[in-house]
Amino acid sequence: MMQDQEAQSAAVELGIGRKIQKLREKNRLTLDDLAAKTGLARDLLHDIEKGDFVPPVATLLNLARALGVEMAHFFRDEAPEIKISLTRRTERVPIRQRPHHREGEVDYIYEALEVRKHDKHMEPLLVEFQPLETSEMVFTSHDGEEFTYLLEGRLEFRTNDRVEILEPGDTLYFESGQNHSFRSLDGKPARALVVVWNRS
């Protein structure tokens, strides 16, 4: 419970909502404009900007694309361009969706593994997937491609017409524009290294 609270407060400290609002205003977009551009509900965008809702990865990717930045922009302070980026384990910040804040939202913890490099083509993440019933799985899609390397636990991957079970050491590479969902099996979380390429 304490870990969940720390992860939620970390999201607020990062100012993700504030950064989204700043970018939206810089691009001279209203909330309605951004909603039309992203397909996200205006009320959801309002809650994200206020810091009342922590957006999942697919939503952040969508917002980053619409606002003309890479997803890592939301996890860092502005800094000069660098060619080599080292992120220490202690510098990573876990972000968790607020449980039961919105019905039908994915519940997982994710950490951006690189937050300093501007204009990168990949988003490396450490993701902890929660155990779910099949009926609780939420399908999502976003532009680009995704690579998953399962570190621990057992993980189920589903699309509209395919189901695969991953064991530790298994990898998965797929086009993320198709509906997809994950759930941990065996009643305990599964952890994976996930690399997302967001086609721009």
Secondary structure, 3 states (H helix, E strand, C coil): CHHHHHHHHHHHHHCHHHHHHHHHHHCCCCHHHHHHHHCCCHHHHHHHHHCCCCCCHHHHHHHHHHHCCCHHHHHCCCCCCCCCCCCCHHHCCEEECCCCCCCCCCCEEEEECCCCCCCCCCEEEEEEECECCHHHCCCECCCCEEEEEEEECCEEEEECCCEEEECCCCEEEEECCCCEEEEECCCCCEEEEEEEECCC
